[in-house]
Amino acid sequence: MKDIFLFASITFANGLLFTNIYTSMIDAKSWGADLPHSIETARQYFKSINPGIFFRLLAPINLILALVTLILFWRVSTEVRIFLCIAFALYVIVDVFTFAYFYPRNEVMFKTAQLTDVDAIRKAWTGWNSMNWLRSCIILVGLIFSFLALYTIYHKQ
């Protein structure tokens, strides 16, 4: 039964990773394609709903699943515990990074900056665009540690 939590944790983290990669490859390129017009288009598109809704729902679920998985597998082995601790810590780092780094840039790009302030928008977009790849890498490393835990659990059986 507890294996379901590990598989769910891996599934949610994987979903976040691939959605994040999609955002870097498609959305972020569109946002910066023809500043300030492309940001104006994105602002209009995001008036009713935005990708933040998805991430604000899935990221906490991912953290909860990773924490529950860590608790459930705590006594399996030291190796599994370390792998799951590292994965959980990396997922926490991603969320802290998101709040501290990405939210302020989202505000500049999609809310506060005047469309005439192209330099501020470009600076926010450039930082967002490059650092989102780092955020994806951190999630990937967390997933690798989750998979290492999964491998270790099944290898020992």
N, C-alpha and C positions, 0 to 999 in steps of 0.2 A: 504494500500500500504506500509506503513512504517513497518508493521509487517514482511514483506519479508526481510527487512534488519536485524531484530532481529533473524529470523530463519536462515538467511545466516551466520550471525555472530556465532551463536551457531554451525552450521554445520561445518564451517571452523575451529573453535577452537576444536571441537570434532575430526575432521580429523587430526589436528596437534597432539592432545593428543594420539590418537591410533597409529599414525605413530611413534611417539616418544616412545611409549611403545613397539611397534614392534622392533624398533631399539635397545632398551635395552634388550629385550628378545632373539633376534635372532642375529642381526648384531654384537653388542658389545661382546656377548659371543664368536662369531666366531673370532673376532679380537684378543682376548686374549687367545684363546684356545691352541696355540702352538707357543709362542713368540720365536724368531722373524719371524718364517715361516708364521704364520697366518697373521701378518701385511704385510709381503711381498706379500702374496696372495691378501689381500685387496687392497694394492697399485696397483697391476696389474689390479684388477677388476675395480678400480675407475679411471683408466687412461682415459677412454673416457667420463665417466659421473659419478657423485657421488650424494649421497643423499642431499648434501648441495644445489644443484640446486632446488630440491623440496621445501626445507625449505626456501630458499631465495625468492622463488616465493609466497608461501602460507603465510608465517609469515607477510609480509607487507599487504597482502590482508586482513588477519585476523585483523590487527591493524586498517586498514581503515574502515572495516565493523563495528568494535566495536566502533570506534569514531563516525561514521555516525549514528549508532544506539543510542549512547548517546545523540547526538545533536537532533535527531528526537524525542526522548522520554523525553527530558529535562523537559518539562512542564507537563508531565502526573501526576507525584506525586514526592514528595521528596524521598519516599522510593525507587521507581523505579530508580530515578536519582542516589541515593547512590549505589544501587546494580550495575548499569551499570558503574558508576565511578570506583568502586572497581574492576569489571571485566576488564575494560580497563587498569587500573593501573597494575593489575597482568599480563596482556598480554604484557605490556611495560616492566615490570620487567623481564619476560621470555626472551624477545629479548635482553635486556641489559646483562642479565646473559649469554646468548648465545655468544654474541660478546666478553664479558670480560673473560669468563671462558672456554667455549668450543672451540672457534676458535683457541686459542693458543695450546690446547691439540691436536686438529685435525692436526695442523701444525706439531707438534712433531711426532705424530703417522704416518701420511700419506705423509709427505714431507721432513722435515728437519733432523730428527734423522737418523743417520746411522743405518743400521740393526744390526750392531755389538754392538750398545749402548742399550742393552736389558733393563738395569735399567731405562733409561730415557723413553723408550717406555712403560715399565710396569707401571711406575709412572703416565705417562699421561693417559694410558688406565684405570688404577685403579681409578684415580680421575674422569675421564670421566664417567666410568661405574656407580660409586656410585652416582654422582651428577645428572646424567640424570634422576634418579628416583625422585629427588627433583624437577627438572624442570617439570616433568610430574605431580607431585602433585600441583605445582603452577598453571599449566594450568587447572587441575581438579577443583581447588578452584575457578578460574576465571569462569569456566563453571557453577559451582554451583551458583555463583552470577548472571550469565546470566539467568539461569533457574529460580532463585528466582524472577528476574525482569519479566520474561515471566509469571510466575505464578501470580504475583501481578497484572499485566496488565489484564490478563484474569479473575482473581478472582473479580476484581472491575467492570467488565462489566456486 
